[in-house]
Amino acid sequence: MNASGNFIHLALPYQQSFLEPYMDEETLSTILSIMAEQLREQTRIC
């Protein structure tokens, strides 16, 4: 997490074209952002 409490997204350990079915970078970024927000919410609840 950075100082603002946001998760830092590192580079994927494989090429983007490896994803099957292929997801473009914007879709993958959106999914990761949603998952990160859900994780933050769960952390606040505990």
PyMOL Python script that loads the backbone (N, CA, C, O; Angstrom):
from pymol import cmd

cmd.read_pdbstr("""\
ATOM      1  N   MET A   1       0.843  -1.182   0.000  1.00  0.00           N
ATOM      2  CA  MET A   1       0.000   0.000   0.000  1.00  0.00           C
ATOM      3  C   MET A   1       0.880   1.235   0.000  1.00  0.00           C
ATOM      4  O   MET A   1       1.985   1.246   0.544  1.00  0.00           O
ATOM      5  N   ASN A   2       0.357   2.264  -0.624  1.00  0.00           N
ATOM      6  CA  ASN A   2       1.085   3.521  -0.601  1.00  0.00           C
ATOM      7  C   ASN A   2       0.597   4.366   0.579  1.00  0.00           C
ATOM      8  O   ASN A   2      -0.234   3.912   1.367  1.00  0.00           O
ATOM      9  N   ALA A   3       1.095   5.553   0.696  1.00  0.00           N
ATOM     10  CA  ALA A   3       0.753   6.424   1.825  1.00  0.00           C
ATOM     11  C   ALA A   3      -0.728   6.783   1.860  1.00  0.00           C
ATOM     12  O   ALA A   3      -1.253   7.124   2.920  1.00  0.00           O
ATOM     13  N   SER A   4      -1.410   6.712   0.721  1.00  0.00           N
ATOM     14  CA  SER A   4      -2.836   7.029   0.652  1.00  0.00           C
ATOM     15  C   SER A   4      -3.718   5.832   0.964  1.00  0.00           C
ATOM     16  O   SER A   4      -4.944   5.949   0.968  1.00  0.00           O
ATOM     17  N   GLY A   5      -3.108   4.684   1.224  1.00  0.00           N
ATOM     18  CA  GLY A   5      -3.881   3.485   1.513  1.00  0.00           C
ATOM     19  C   GLY A   5      -4.291   2.707   0.280  1.00  0.00           C
ATOM     20  O   GLY A   5      -5.095   1.780   0.376  1.00  0.00           O
ATOM     21  N   ASN A   6      -3.754   3.065  -0.877  1.00  0.00           N
ATOM     22  CA  ASN A   6      -4.074   2.354  -2.113  1.00  0.00           C
ATOM     23  C   ASN A   6      -3.054   1.252  -2.362  1.00  0.00           C
ATOM     24  O   ASN A   6      -1.870   1.406  -2.062  1.00  0.00           O
ATOM     25  N   PHE A   7      -3.524   0.148  -2.909  1.00  0.00           N
ATOM     26  CA  PHE A   7      -2.623  -0.937  -3.236  1.00  0.00           C
ATOM     27  C   PHE A   7      -1.777  -0.551  -4.441  1.00  0.00           C
ATOM     28  O   PHE A   7      -2.263   0.088  -5.374  1.00  0.00           O
ATOM     29  N   ILE A   8      -0.524  -0.938  -4.415  1.00  0.00           N
ATOM     30  CA  ILE A   8       0.390  -0.676  -5.512  1.00  0.00           C
ATOM     31  C   ILE A   8       0.360  -1.894  -6.427  1.00  0.00           C
ATOM     32  O   ILE A   8       0.659  -3.006  -5.992  1.00  0.00           O
ATOM     33  N   HIS A   9       0.003  -1.691  -7.687  1.00  0.00           N
ATOM     34  CA  HIS A   9      -0.069  -2.792  -8.640  1.00  0.00           C
ATOM     35  C   HIS A   9       1.287  -2.970  -9.308  1.00  0.00           C
ATOM     36  O   HIS A   9       1.788  -2.071  -9.984  1.00  0.00           O
ATOM     37  N   LEU A  10       1.867  -4.138  -9.107  1.00  0.00           N
ATOM     38  CA  LEU A  10       3.137  -4.448  -9.740  1.00  0.00           C
ATOM     39  C   LEU A  10       2.886  -5.040 -11.121  1.00  0.00           C
ATOM     40  O   LEU A  10       1.763  -5.412 -11.460  1.00  0.00           O
ATOM     41  N   ALA A  11       3.934  -5.118 -11.895  1.00  0.00           N
ATOM     42  CA  ALA A  11       3.818  -5.717 -13.223  1.00  0.00           C
ATOM     43  C   ALA A  11       3.436  -7.190 -13.079  1.00  0.00           C
ATOM     44  O   ALA A  11       3.849  -7.861 -12.133  1.00  0.00           O
ATOM     45  N   LEU A  12       2.649  -7.678 -14.022  1.00  0.00           N
ATOM     46  CA  LEU A  12       2.264  -9.084 -14.010  1.00  0.00           C
ATOM     47  C   LEU A  12       3.500  -9.949 -14.262  1.00  0.00           C
ATOM     48  O   LEU A  12       4.391  -9.547 -15.012  1.00  0.00           O
ATOM     49  N   PRO A  13       3.563 -11.135 -13.642  1.00  0.00           N
ATOM     50  CA  PRO A  13       4.740 -11.997 -13.822  1.00  0.00           C
ATOM     51  C   PRO A  13       4.712 -12.773 -15.134  1.00  0.00           C
ATOM     52  O   PRO A  13       5.484 -13.715 -15.310  1.00  0.00           O
ATOM     53  N   TYR A  14       3.840 -12.394 -16.048  1.00  0.00           N
ATOM     54  CA  TYR A  14       3.739 -13.049 -17.348  1.00  0.00           C
ATOM     55  C   TYR A  14       3.213 -12.028 -18.362  1.00  0.00           C
ATOM     56  O   TYR A  14       2.718 -10.966 -17.983  1.00  0.00           O
ATOM     57  N   GLN A  15       3.321 -12.352 -19.622  1.00  0.00           N
ATOM     58  CA  GLN A  15       2.861 -11.427 -20.653  1.00  0.00           C
ATOM     59  C   GLN A  15       1.347 -11.290 -20.593  1.00  0.00           C
ATOM     60  O   GLN A  15       0.643 -12.240 -20.249  1.00  0.00           O
ATOM     61  N   GLN A  16       0.852 -10.110 -20.929  1.00  0.00           N
ATOM     62  CA  GLN A  16      -0.589  -9.874 -20.893  1.00  0.00           C
ATOM     63  C   GLN A  16      -1.332 -10.810 -21.831  1.00  0.00           C
ATOM     64  O   GLN A  16      -2.476 -11.170 -21.556  1.00  0.00           O
ATOM     65  N   SER A  17      -0.717 -11.206 -22.917  1.00  0.00           N
ATOM     66  CA  SER A  17      -1.389 -12.082 -23.875  1.00  0.00           C
ATOM     67  C   SER A  17      -1.538 -13.505 -23.338  1.00  0.00           C
ATOM     68  O   SER A  17      -2.208 -14.335 -23.952  1.00  0.00           O
ATOM     69  N   PHE A  18      -0.915 -13.786 -22.191  1.00  0.00           N
ATOM     70  CA  PHE A  18      -1.015 -15.111 -21.575  1.00  0.00           C
ATOM     71  C   PHE A  18      -2.431 -15.370 -21.045  1.00  0.00           C
ATOM     72  O   PHE A  18      -2.877 -16.515 -20.976  1.00  0.00           O
ATOM     73  N   LEU A  19      -3.127 -14.295 -20.673  1.00  0.00           N
ATOM     74  CA  LEU A  19      -4.458 -14.440 -20.088  1.00  0.00           C
ATOM     75  C   LEU A  19      -5.417 -15.073 -21.087  1.00  0.00           C
ATOM     76  O   LEU A  19      -5.456 -14.694 -22.257  1.00  0.00           O
ATOM     77  N   GLU A  20      -6.184 -16.038 -20.610  1.00  0.00           N
ATOM     78  CA  GLU A  20      -7.101 -16.749 -21.516  1.00  0.00           C
ATOM     79  C   GLU A  20      -8.465 -16.834 -20.877  1.00  0.00           C
ATOM     80  O   GLU A  20      -8.517 -17.423 -19.797  1.00  0.00           O
ATOM     81  N   PRO A  21      -9.546 -16.348 -21.367  1.00  0.00           N
ATOM     82  CA  PRO A  21      -9.524 -15.576 -22.604  1.00  0.00           C
ATOM     83  C   PRO A  21      -8.816 -14.238 -22.387  1.00  0.00           C
ATOM     84  O   PRO A  21      -8.770 -13.728 -21.268  1.00  0.00           O
ATOM     85  N   TYR A  22      -8.292 -13.702 -23.412  1.00  0.00           N
ATOM     86  CA  TYR A  22      -7.485 -12.487 -23.329  1.00  0.00           C
ATOM     87  C   TYR A  22      -8.285 -11.331 -22.740  1.00  0.00           C
ATOM     88  O   TYR A  22      -9.414 -11.066 -23.152  1.00  0.00           O
ATOM     89  N   MET A  23      -7.688 -10.656 -21.781  1.00  0.00           N
ATOM     90  CA  MET A  23      -8.286  -9.447 -21.203  1.00  0.00           C
ATOM     91  C   MET A  23      -7.361  -8.277 -21.512  1.00  0.00           C
ATOM     92  O   MET A  23      -6.147  -8.376 -21.338  1.00  0.00           O
ATOM     93  N   ASP A  24      -7.927  -7.189 -21.961  1.00  0.00           N
ATOM     94  CA  ASP A  24      -7.097  -6.018 -22.208  1.00  0.00           C
ATOM     95  C   ASP A  24      -6.675  -5.406 -20.875  1.00  0.00           C
ATOM     96  O   ASP A  24      -7.247  -5.708 -19.828  1.00  0.00           O
ATOM     97  N   GLU A  25      -5.680  -4.556 -20.934  1.00  0.00           N
ATOM     98  CA  GLU A  25      -5.101  -3.977 -19.723  1.00  0.00           C
ATOM     99  C   GLU A  25      -6.128  -3.173 -18.915  1.00  0.00           C
ATOM    100  O   GLU A  25      -6.110  -3.218 -17.685  1.00  0.00           O
ATOM    101  N   GLU A  26      -7.011  -2.447 -19.582  1.00  0.00           N
ATOM    102  CA  GLU A  26      -8.011  -1.638 -18.882  1.00  0.00           C
ATOM    103  C   GLU A  26      -8.976  -2.528 -18.092  1.00  0.00           C
ATOM    104  O   GLU A  26      -9.306  -2.223 -16.946  1.00  0.00           O
ATOM    105  N   THR A  27      -9.428  -3.630 -18.705  1.00  0.00           N
ATOM    106  CA  THR A  27     -10.339  -4.551 -18.017  1.00  0.00           C
ATOM    107  C   THR A  27      -9.658  -5.177 -16.816  1.00  0.00           C
ATOM    108  O   THR A  27     -10.243  -5.244 -15.735  1.00  0.00           O
ATOM    109  N   LEU A  28      -8.428  -5.637 -16.994  1.00  0.00           N
ATOM    110  CA  LEU A  28      -7.697  -6.247 -15.898  1.00  0.00           C
ATOM    111  C   LEU A  28      -7.470  -5.250 -14.765  1.00  0.00           C
ATOM    112  O   LEU A  28      -7.607  -5.598 -13.592  1.00  0.00           O
ATOM    113  N   SER A  29      -7.126  -4.018 -15.113  1.00  0.00           N
ATOM    114  CA  SER A  29      -6.916  -2.977 -14.109  1.00  0.00           C
ATOM    115  C   SER A  29      -8.194  -2.701 -13.331  1.00  0.00           C
ATOM    116  O   SER A  29      -8.155  -2.519 -12.114  1.00  0.00           O
ATOM    117  N   THR A  30      -9.327  -2.671 -14.026  1.00  0.00           N
ATOM    118  CA  THR A  30     -10.620  -2.440 -13.371  1.00  0.00           C
ATOM    119  C   THR A  30     -10.932  -3.570 -12.393  1.00  0.00           C
ATOM    120  O   THR A  30     -11.351  -3.321 -11.262  1.00  0.00           O
ATOM    121  N   ILE A  31     -10.729  -4.794 -12.827  1.00  0.00           N
ATOM    122  CA  ILE A  31     -10.994  -5.952 -11.962  1.00  0.00           C
ATOM    123  C   ILE A  31     -10.101  -5.909 -10.727  1.00  0.00           C
ATOM    124  O   ILE A  31     -10.574  -6.145  -9.615  1.00  0.00           O
ATOM    125  N   LEU A  32      -8.816  -5.610 -10.908  1.00  0.00           N
ATOM    126  CA  LEU A  32      -7.896  -5.546  -9.772  1.00  0.00           C
ATOM    127  C   LEU A  32      -8.276  -4.419  -8.813  1.00  0.00           C
ATOM    128  O   LEU A  32      -8.148  -4.572  -7.598  1.00  0.00           O
ATOM    129  N   SER A  33      -8.738  -3.296  -9.345  1.00  0.00           N
ATOM    130  CA  SER A  33      -9.156  -2.182  -8.487  1.00  0.00           C
ATOM    131  C   SER A  33     -10.376  -2.546  -7.653  1.00  0.00           C
ATOM    132  O   SER A  33     -10.453  -2.207  -6.472  1.00  0.00           O
ATOM    133  N   ILE A  34     -11.330  -3.240  -8.272  1.00  0.00           N
ATOM    134  CA  ILE A  34     -12.523  -3.682  -7.542  1.00  0.00           C
ATOM    135  C   ILE A  34     -12.138  -4.658  -6.444  1.00  0.00           C
ATOM    136  O   ILE A  34     -12.626  -4.564  -5.318  1.00  0.00           O
ATOM    137  N   MET A  35     -11.256  -5.600  -6.779  1.00  0.00           N
ATOM    138  CA  MET A  35     -10.823  -6.586  -5.779  1.00  0.00           C
ATOM    139  C   MET A  35     -10.081  -5.904  -4.631  1.00  0.00           C
ATOM    140  O   MET A  35     -10.255  -6.282  -3.472  1.00  0.00           O
ATOM    141  N   ALA A  36      -9.257  -4.905  -4.941  1.00  0.00           N
ATOM    142  CA  ALA A  36      -8.520  -4.185  -3.907  1.00  0.00           C
ATOM    143  C   ALA A  36      -9.477  -3.433  -2.988  1.00  0.00           C
ATOM    144  O   ALA A  36      -9.280  -3.415  -1.773  1.00  0.00           O
ATOM    145  N   GLU A  37     -10.504  -2.817  -3.551  1.00  0.00           N
ATOM    146  CA  GLU A  37     -11.498  -2.106  -2.739  1.00  0.00           C
ATOM    147  C   GLU A  37     -12.245  -3.071  -1.833  1.00  0.00           C
ATOM    148  O   GLU A  37     -12.505  -2.753  -0.672  1.00  0.00           O
ATOM    149  N   GLN A  38     -12.591  -4.240  -2.345  1.00  0.00           N
ATOM    150  CA  GLN A  38     -13.275  -5.242  -1.524  1.00  0.00           C
ATOM    151  C   GLN A  38     -12.374  -5.693  -0.376  1.00  0.00           C
ATOM    152  O   GLN A  38     -12.848  -5.890   0.743  1.00  0.00           O
ATOM    153  N   LEU A  39     -11.095  -5.856  -0.644  1.00  0.00           N
ATOM    154  CA  LEU A  39     -10.153  -6.253   0.401  1.00  0.00           C
ATOM    155  C   LEU A  39     -10.030  -5.165   1.464  1.00  0.00           C
ATOM    156  O   LEU A  39      -9.971  -5.462   2.657  1.00  0.00           O
ATOM    157  N   ARG A  40      -9.992  -3.895   1.026  1.00  0.00           N
ATOM    158  CA  ARG A  40      -9.934  -2.787   1.999  1.00  0.00           C
ATOM    159  C   ARG A  40     -11.181  -2.780   2.887  1.00  0.00           C
ATOM    160  O   ARG A  40     -11.083  -2.563   4.094  1.00  0.00           O
ATOM    161  N   GLU A  41     -12.347  -3.017   2.292  1.00  0.00           N
ATOM    162  CA  GLU A  41     -13.584  -3.056   3.065  1.00  0.00           C
ATOM    163  C   GLU A  41     -13.573  -4.181   4.079  1.00  0.00           C
ATOM    164  O   GLU A  41     -13.990  -3.991   5.221  1.00  0.00           O
ATOM    165  N   GLN A  42     -13.106  -5.339   3.682  1.00  0.00           N
ATOM    166  CA  GLN A  42     -13.036  -6.488   4.598  1.00  0.00           C
ATOM    167  C   GLN A  42     -12.057  -6.207   5.739  1.00  0.00           C
ATOM    168  O   GLN A  42     -12.297  -6.608   6.878  1.00  0.00           O
ATOM    169  N   THR A  43     -10.972  -5.530   5.439  1.00  0.00           N
ATOM    170  CA  THR A  43      -9.987  -5.204   6.456  1.00  0.00           C
ATOM    171  C   THR A  43     -10.549  -4.226   7.469  1.00  0.00           C
ATOM    172  O   THR A  43     -10.238  -4.323   8.656  1.00  0.00           O
ATOM    173  N   ARG A  44     -11.377  -3.281   7.022  1.00  0.00           N
ATOM    174  CA  ARG A  44     -11.994  -2.318   7.946  1.00  0.00           C
ATOM    175  C   ARG A  44     -12.999  -2.998   8.859  1.00  0.00           C
ATOM    176  O   ARG A  44     -13.157  -2.600  10.013  1.00  0.00           O
ATOM    177  N   ILE A  45     -13.687  -4.029   8.350  1.00  0.00           N
ATOM    178  CA  ILE A  45     -14.714  -4.719   9.131  1.00  0.00           C
ATOM    179  C   ILE A  45     -14.109  -5.504  10.289  1.00  0.00           C
ATOM    180  O   ILE A  45     -14.685  -5.570  11.374  1.00  0.00           O
ATOM    181  N   CYS A  46     -12.950  -6.095  10.048  1.00  0.00           N
ATOM    182  CA  CYS A  46     -12.315  -6.967  11.065  1.00  0.00           C
ATOM    183  C   CYS A  46     -11.743  -6.213  12.213  1.00  0.00           C
ATOM    184  O   CYS A  46     -11.186  -6.815  13.131  1.00  0.00           O
TER     185      CYS A  46
END
""", "prot")
cmd.dss("prot")
cmd.show_as("cartoon", "prot")
cmd.util.cbc("prot")
cmd.orient("prot")
